[in-house]
Each structure stands twice: as structure tokens, then as C-alpha cells.
Amino acid sequence: MLMSAAMQLSFASWWNLLNNFAVNEIGFTGREIGIQQSLREVPGFLAFTAIFVLLILREQTFALLALLLLGIGVSLTGMMPSTWGLYFTTIIMSIGFHYYETTNQSLCLQWLPKDKAPAMMGRILSVAAMAQLVAYAVIFITWQTLHLSFELVFAIAGSLTIVMVIFLWRAFPQFEATTPQRKHLVLRKRYSLYYALTFMSGARRQIFTVFAGFMMVERFGYQVHEISALFLINCLFNMFFAPVIGRFIGQFGERRMLTIEYTGLIVVFLSYAFVSNPWMAAGLYVIDHAFFAMVIGTKTYFQKIADPADIAPTAGVAFTINHIAAVIIPVVFGLIWLAHPSAVFLIGAGLACISLVLARLIPTDPIEGREWIGKVTIPQQPAE
């Protein structure tokens, strides 16, 4: 929980300021923001290399070092107000962010029991949302009243994460995993539905994180404090409802909850394509973000079907699969945005339709050997 909070203090601040910093300070258009976001996702595409780092580092140590790099990258962002400067600092913070997220997912699935994992992961999301809330609230309250600069806010946010990493390093022991993890890449045919869901999740995430936020600034002229207000609403939702969504996933199953998520996303993306009112756009933005907590369902689905020794190597592989689309979509869709912004969201609705079909293939009670509807096999241990 504390690691999640430390990550959000810097990343949430960076994300809150990014579009205004890029547009107002550097003069980014859809082309440059697409390139920058593709660069941001390259470390995620290379997340499979985490398994090689684990040959020499423990996962917990690796997670803290990744958090440290994230803090350093965010601290430097405001000091380099140029196109190439933002590209450079984006890569630095992104390496830290993506390696942290890879190890975080792996450690959660290893440390949390299957029957409690959805609810506990919801609680972790709630704590992360509280940290986001602090970051967004401080920016919202002080940005105009104290006339803060981008350089100062980036520096403070990154430094807070660095301080928390030092505390976490000194205050907590090394926790042991119950099952030793394989130290090589793992690709199994029986995880193929999980891989497909993960790939489509990466595509869906880019529509929201890159182009929905960019639309709020470029098309509707939202300022830093107004973007902060939207993020505050999103944080409040996660803080109060992420634990509830986690419990619902445990109660009703991954199949039903992911079906709700992707059905809702189809409606949201179609609405994005034609919205012309800034208040309606803000409402869609909040609704879109509300569905993010349901990604817990994909993670707990994998936990139920996985060989416990596969969790760490598969976390890296899954992040790479997730970021195949993430590396391609921002730059390609950035060019589409220049000609037809609505087309980006119409394509997003089509991607959500594919995700819905995949979600319906999840069994109501997935286990090892029954990974998708109609498949029942005796579990095989060797890699396929």
C-alpha cells in the first residue's frame, strides 16, 4: 500500500501537469504528444526483461529501485522545458514506472490469497487513490493562488517519492514469497485468453490516457486547475468504490464484471467521438476512469488459472504484451487525430467490442485446466 502511494505522489502529479506543460510551455500538437506517449510506453514493451534483473535482485528490492528512478525522472521534468527534454525525462520516469508496475502486480498475486485477492487489490487501489487525491488537491488549491511553476511542482512531487523510497527501504524487512518463481520467460498456450485480454487492455488504456486527456485540453481548453478537479473526482471514486468493485469481482466473478466494463466503454468511446459540450466531455471522462478499477478482474482471472511459480515471469511477459499496442497506438492515432479526432474514439469503440467478446470467453469459475469456456484439460507443468 505504501509503495502504491509513493508511486502515485509523483506519477499523478506528472500526469496532472503533462498535457498543460506539453501544450502551453513547449507547444506540442497531436503529432508530438503521440511520439512522447509512444516513447513513454517503450519501457513497458520491454518489461519482459524484468525477469533477467530478478536473476541478481530480489523482487522487493527491484520494486524500490524502480520507484526511485520514477521519482528522479519526475523531478527532472520541469527543468527541461523542450521537446527533446520532455522526451528524455519521460523515458527516465517511464522505466521506473513500468518496472515498478511489473513487480507490483507480481508481488500482489504472490502475497495475496486467491479468495481475498480481489478485495485486497481493491483496498490497495483505494490507498493509491488517496495518494492521488493528495497530489491533485494540492495542485488544484495552490496552482493559481501561489502562482506555482511547472518546474517547482515536478521537483517537489518527484522528491516526495524519493523520500518515501528511502523510508520503505529502511523500515520494512524482505518478505519471502510462498512459491519460488521461475527465472526464465514463460509463454503457455493455456494463458492465451489472458494474453489477449491484456493486449486489448493496453489498447483501451491508450485511448483514455493519451487522447481523452489531450481532448480536454486541446478541444475544450481545460486549464491545470480544471484538469486537477477532474482527477480529484476520479480519485474520490477509486478511494470509495475500488474496494467495493474488488468485493463484487470476488462475489460475481471476473466474467460478469469485465462484461460490464467493456459494454460501458463502447458507449463512452462512441460518445467521445461526438461530444461538443465541455461539461458532457468531463462527465464522460469521469465515467471512463471509473471502469479502470475493474482491471482487477483480469489479474485475478490469471491468478486462478496460473501455476503459482509462473506469476513473476508472466507479469513481465504480460506487461510487454500490454504495451505492444501502447507503443504503436499513440503515434499512429496521433497522426489520425490531426485529420479526424473523432475517428480515434470510433476505433476505440471497436477495440472495446473485441474486448467484450474476449471477456465472455472467461468461465464463471476459472481454474487451472479450465481457462476458457469449453476447455477442460489436465494441467500440464512443462512450458508449452
BELGIDA-V628790 format. One record per pair of residues at least 12 apart in sequence whose ideal C-beta (glycine too) atoms are under 10 Angstrom apart, sorted by the first residue. I is the first residue (numbers start at 1). J is the second residue. Records with the same first field share a line. If there is no record, write none. Layout:
# BELGIDA-V628790
I: J, J
This chain:
# BELGIDA-V628790
1: 120, 123, 124, 125, 126, 127, 128, 130, 131
2: 127, 131, 164, 165, 167, 168, 171, 172
3: 60, 63, 64, 66, 67, 100, 103, 104, 107, 124, 127, 128, 164, 165, 168, 172
4: 67, 100, 101, 104, 108, 124, 125, 126, 127, 128, 129, 130, 131, 132
5: 124, 127, 128, 129, 130, 131, 132, 134, 160, 161, 164
6: 64, 67, 68, 70, 71, 100, 128, 131, 160, 161, 162, 163, 164, 165, 167, 168
7: 63, 66, 67, 70, 71, 96, 97, 100, 101, 104, 128, 131, 132, 161, 164, 165
8: 127, 128, 129, 130, 131, 132, 133, 134, 135, 136, 157, 161, 235
9: 70, 71, 74, 128, 131, 132, 134, 135, 138, 156, 157, 158, 159, 160, 161, 163, 164
10: 67, 70, 71, 72, 73, 74, 75, 77, 93, 96, 97, 131, 135, 154, 156, 157, 158, 159, 160, 161, 162, 164
11: 67, 70, 71, 73, 74, 93, 94, 96, 97, 100, 101, 128, 131, 132, 135, 157, 158, 161
12: 74, 128, 129, 131, 132, 133, 134, 135, 136, 139, 157, 228, 231, 234, 235
13: 74, 77, 132, 134, 135, 136, 138, 139, 153, 154, 156, 157, 158, 160, 161, 228, 231
14: 70, 73, 74, 75, 77, 78, 89, 90, 93, 97, 135, 153, 154, 157, 158
15: 74, 132, 135, 136, 209, 213, 227, 231
16: 132, 135, 136, 138, 139, 140, 143, 153, 157, 213, 224, 225, 227, 228, 230, 231, 232
17: 74, 77, 78, 135, 139, 143, 148, 150, 153, 154, 157, 224, 227, 228
18: 33, 36, 37, 40, 77, 86, 90, 150, 154, 209, 213, 214, 217, 227
19: 33, 210, 213, 214, 215, 216, 217, 218, 222, 224, 227
20: 143, 150, 217, 222, 223, 224, 225, 226, 227, 228
21: 77, 78, 81, 86, 150, 151, 153, 154, 224
22: 36, 37, 81, 83, 86, 90, 214, 217
23: 214, 217, 218
24: 150, 217, 223, 224
25: 78, 81, 82, 86, 149, 150, 151
26: 80, 81, 82, 83, 84, 85, 86
27: 82, 83
28: 83, 86, 214, 217, 218, 334
29: 214, 218, 334, 337, 338
30: 210, 211, 214, 218, 330, 333, 334, 335, 336, 337, 338, 339, 341, 344
31: 331, 334, 335, 337, 338
32: 83, 86, 87, 334
33: 86, 210, 211, 213, 214, 217, 218, 330, 331, 334, 337
34: 206, 210, 211, 214, 329, 330, 331, 332, 333, 334, 335, 336, 337, 338
35: 83, 87, 90, 330, 331, 334
36: 83, 86, 87, 90, 91, 210, 330, 331, 334
37: 90, 94, 206, 209, 210, 211, 214, 326, 327, 329, 330, 331, 333, 334
38: 90, 206, 210, 326, 327, 328, 329, 330, 331, 332, 333, 334
39: 86, 87, 88, 90, 91, 94, 327, 330, 331
40: 87, 90, 91, 93, 94, 95, 97, 98, 209, 210, 323, 326, 327, 330
41: 90, 94, 98, 202, 205, 206, 209, 210, 322, 323, 324, 325, 326, 327, 328, 329, 330, 331
42: 90, 91, 94, 95, 98, 323, 326, 327
43: 66, 69, 90, 91, 92, 93, 94, 95, 96, 97, 98, 99, 102, 319, 323, 327
44: 94, 95, 97, 98, 99, 101, 102, 202, 319, 320, 321, 322, 323, 324, 326, 327
45: 98, 202, 319, 320, 321, 322, 323, 324, 325, 326, 327, 328
46: 95, 98, 99, 316, 319, 320, 323, 327
47: 95, 98, 99, 101, 102, 103, 105, 315, 316, 317, 318, 319, 320, 321, 322, 323
48: 102, 185, 186, 187, 313, 314, 315, 316, 317, 318, 319, 320, 321, 323
49: 99, 102, 185, 316, 320
50: 62, 63, 66, 98, 99, 102, 103, 106, 312, 313, 315, 316, 317, 319, 320
51: 102, 106, 181, 182, 183, 184, 185, 186, 312, 313, 314, 315, 316, 317
52: 183, 184, 185, 316
53: 65, 66, 99, 102, 103, 316
54: 103, 106, 181, 182, 183, 312, 313, 316
55: 183, 184
57: 103
58: 103, 174, 175, 176, 177
59: 102, 103, 104, 106, 107, 110, 174, 175, 177, 181, 312, 315
60: 103, 107, 168, 169, 172, 173, 174, 175, 176, 177
61: 103, 169, 174
62: 99, 100, 102, 103, 106, 107
63: 99, 100, 101, 102, 103, 104, 106, 107, 165, 168
64: 100, 103, 164, 165, 166, 168, 169, 172
65: 96, 99, 100, 103, 165, 169
66: 95, 96, 97, 98, 99, 100, 101, 102, 103, 104, 165
67: 96, 97, 99, 100, 103, 104, 161, 162, 164, 165, 168, 169
68: 96, 100, 161, 162, 164, 165, 166, 168, 169
69: 92, 93, 94, 95, 96, 97, 99, 100, 161, 162, 165
70: 92, 93, 94, 95, 96, 97, 98, 99, 100, 101, 158, 161, 162, 165
71: 93, 96, 157, 158, 159, 160, 161, 162, 163, 164, 165, 166
72: 89, 92, 93, 96, 158, 159, 161, 162
73: 88, 89, 90, 91, 92, 93, 94, 95, 96, 97, 154, 158, 161
74: 89, 90, 92, 93, 96, 97, 153, 154, 155, 156, 157, 158, 159, 160, 161, 162
75: 89, 92, 93, 151, 154, 155, 156, 157, 158, 159, 160, 161, 162
76: 88, 89, 92, 93, 151, 154, 155, 158
77: 89, 90, 92, 93, 150, 151, 153, 154, 155, 157, 158
78: 149, 150, 151, 152, 153, 154, 155, 156, 157, 158
79: 150, 151, 154, 155
80: 151, 154
81: 149, 150, 151
89: 154, 158
93: 154, 158, 161
96: 161, 165
98: 316, 319, 320, 322, 323, 326
99: 316, 319
101: 315, 319, 322
102: 312, 315, 316, 317, 318, 319, 320, 322
103: 312, 315, 316, 319
104: 124, 128, 315
105: 121, 299, 302, 311, 312, 314, 315, 316, 318, 319
106: 177, 181, 311, 312, 313, 314, 315, 316, 318, 319
107: 175, 177, 311, 312, 315
108: 120, 121, 124, 296, 299, 300, 303, 311, 315
109: 121, 299, 300, 302, 303, 306, 308, 310, 311, 312, 314, 315
110: 175, 176, 177, 178, 179, 181, 303, 308, 309, 311, 312, 315
111: 175, 176, 177, 178
112: 124, 300, 303
113: 178, 303
114: 250, 300, 303, 304, 308, 367
115: 250
116: 246, 250
117: 246, 249, 250, 296, 299, 300, 303, 304
118: 243, 245, 246, 247, 248, 249, 250, 251, 253, 254, 257, 296, 297, 299, 300, 303
119: 243, 244, 245, 246, 247, 248, 249, 250, 251, 296
120: 243, 246, 250, 296
121: 242, 243, 245, 246, 249, 250, 293, 295, 296, 297, 299, 300, 303
122: 238, 241, 242, 243, 244, 245, 246, 247, 248, 249, 250, 293, 296
123: 242, 243, 246, 247
124: 242, 243, 246, 296
125: 238, 239, 241, 242, 243, 245, 246, 292, 293, 295, 296
126: 235, 238, 239, 240, 241, 242, 243, 244, 245, 246, 293
127: 238, 239, 242, 243
128: 235, 238, 239, 242
129: 234, 235, 236, 237, 238, 239, 240, 241, 242, 293
130: 235, 236, 238, 239
131: 160, 161, 164, 235, 239
132: 231, 232, 234, 235, 236, 238, 239
133: 231, 232, 233, 234, 235, 236, 238, 239
134: 160, 235
135: 153, 156, 157, 160, 228, 231, 232, 235
136: 225, 227, 228, 229, 230, 231, 232, 233, 234, 235, 236
137: 228, 229, 231, 232, 235
138: 153, 156, 157, 228
139: 153, 157, 224, 225, 227, 228, 229, 231, 232
140: 224, 225, 226, 227, 228, 229, 230, 231, 232
141: 225, 228
142: 225, 228
143: 223, 224, 225, 227, 228
144: 223, 224, 225
145: 225
148: 224
150: 224
153: 224
177: 308, 309, 311, 312
178: 308
179: 307, 308, 309, 310, 311, 312
180: 308, 309, 312
181: 308, 309, 310, 311, 312, 313, 314, 315
182: 307, 309, 310, 311, 312, 313, 314, 383
183: 312, 313
184: 313, 383
185: 313, 314, 316, 317, 320, 383
186: 306, 307, 309, 310, 311, 312, 313, 314, 315, 316, 317, 383, 384
187: 310, 313, 314, 317, 321, 383, 384
188: 305, 306, 307, 310, 314, 317, 371, 380, 382, 383, 384
189: 371, 380, 383, 384
190: 305, 306, 307, 368, 369, 370, 371, 372, 375, 377, 379, 380, 384
191: 302, 305, 306, 307, 310, 314, 317, 318, 371, 384
192: 371, 372, 384
193: 298, 301, 302, 305, 358, 359, 361, 362, 363, 366, 371, 372, 373, 375
194: 298, 299, 301, 302, 305, 306, 314, 318, 321, 358, 362, 366, 371, 372
195: 302, 314, 317, 318, 321, 322
196: 321, 354, 355, 357, 358, 361, 372
197: 254, 258, 262, 295, 297, 298, 301, 302, 318, 321, 322, 355, 358, 359, 361, 362
198: 295, 298, 299, 302, 314, 317, 318, 319, 320, 321, 322, 323, 324, 325
199: 318, 320, 321, 322, 323, 324, 325, 326, 351, 354, 355, 358
200: 262, 298, 321, 322, 325, 351, 352, 353, 354, 355, 356, 357, 358, 359
201: 258, 261, 262, 292, 295, 298, 318, 321, 322, 325, 326, 351, 355, 358
202: 318, 319, 320, 321, 322, 323, 324, 325, 326, 327, 328, 329, 351
203: 322, 324, 325, 326, 328, 329, 333, 347, 348, 350, 351, 352, 354, 355
204: 261, 262, 265, 269, 288, 291, 292, 295, 325, 329, 348, 351, 352, 354, 355
205: 292, 295, 322, 323, 325, 326, 329
206: 323, 325, 326, 327, 328, 329, 330, 333, 344, 348, 351
207: 265, 268, 269, 272, 288, 329, 330, 333, 344, 345, 347, 348, 349, 351, 352
208: 265, 268, 269, 272, 285, 288, 289, 291, 292, 348
209: 289, 292, 326, 330
210: 326, 329, 330, 331, 333, 334, 337, 344
211: 272, 329, 330, 333, 334, 336, 337, 341, 344, 345, 348
212: 268, 269, 272, 281, 284, 285, 288, 289, 344, 345, 348
213: 227, 230, 231, 285
214: 330, 334, 337, 341, 344
215: 272, 275, 281, 284, 285, 337, 341, 344, 345
216: 230, 278, 281, 282, 284, 285
218: 337, 341
219: 275, 276, 278, 281, 341
220: 275, 276, 277, 278, 279, 280, 281, 282
221: 278
222: 278, 281, 282, 285
226: 278, 282
227: 282, 285
229: 282
230: 281, 282, 283, 285, 286, 289
231: 285, 286, 289
233: 282, 283, 285, 286, 289, 290
234: 285, 286, 287, 288, 289, 290, 292
235: 289
236: 286
237: 286, 287, 289, 290, 292, 293
238: 289, 290, 292, 293
241: 290, 293
242: 290, 292, 293, 294, 296
243: 293
244: 293
245: 257, 260, 261, 290, 291, 292, 293, 294, 295, 296, 297
246: 293, 294, 296, 297, 300
248: 260, 293, 294, 296, 297
249: 293, 294, 296, 297, 298, 299, 300, 301
250: 296, 297, 300
252: 297, 364
253: 297, 300, 301, 304, 362, 363, 364, 365, 366
254: 294, 296, 297, 298, 299, 300, 301, 302, 303, 304, 359, 362, 363, 364, 365, 366
255: 297, 301, 359, 360, 361, 362, 363, 364, 365, 366, 373
256: 297, 359, 360, 362, 364
257: 291, 293, 294, 295, 296, 297, 298, 300, 359, 362
258: 291, 294, 295, 296, 297, 298, 301, 355, 356, 358, 359, 360, 362
259: 294, 297, 355, 356, 359, 360, 362
260: 291, 294, 297, 356, 359
261: 290, 291, 292, 293, 294, 295, 297, 298, 352, 355, 356, 359
262: 291, 294, 351, 352, 353, 354, 355, 356, 357, 358, 359, 360
263: 291, 352, 353, 355, 356, 359
264: 287, 288, 290, 291, 294, 352, 356
265: 287, 288, 291, 294, 348, 349, 351, 352, 353, 355, 356
266: 348, 349, 350, 351, 352, 353, 355, 356
267: 284, 287, 349, 352
268: 283, 284, 285, 287, 288, 289, 290, 291, 345, 348, 349, 352
269: 284, 288, 344, 345, 346, 347, 348, 349, 350, 351, 352, 353
270: 342, 345, 346, 348, 349, 350, 352
271: 283, 284, 287, 288, 345, 349
272: 284, 285, 288, 341, 342, 344, 345, 346, 348, 349
273: 340, 341, 342, 343, 344, 345, 346, 347, 348, 349
274: 342, 345, 346
275: 342, 345
284: 345
288: 348
291: 352
294: 359
297: 359, 362
298: 318, 322, 355, 358, 359, 362
299: 315, 318
300: 366
301: 359, 362, 363, 366, 371, 372
302: 314, 315, 318, 366, 371
303: 366
304: 362, 363, 365, 366, 367, 368, 370, 371
305: 362, 363, 366, 367, 368, 369, 370, 371, 372, 379
306: 368, 371
307: 368, 379, 380, 381, 383
308: 368
309: 381
310: 381, 383
313: 383
325: 351
329: 344, 347, 348, 351
332: 344, 347
333: 345, 347, 348
358: 372
360: 372, 373
361: 373, 374, 375
363: 375, 376
367: 379
368: 380
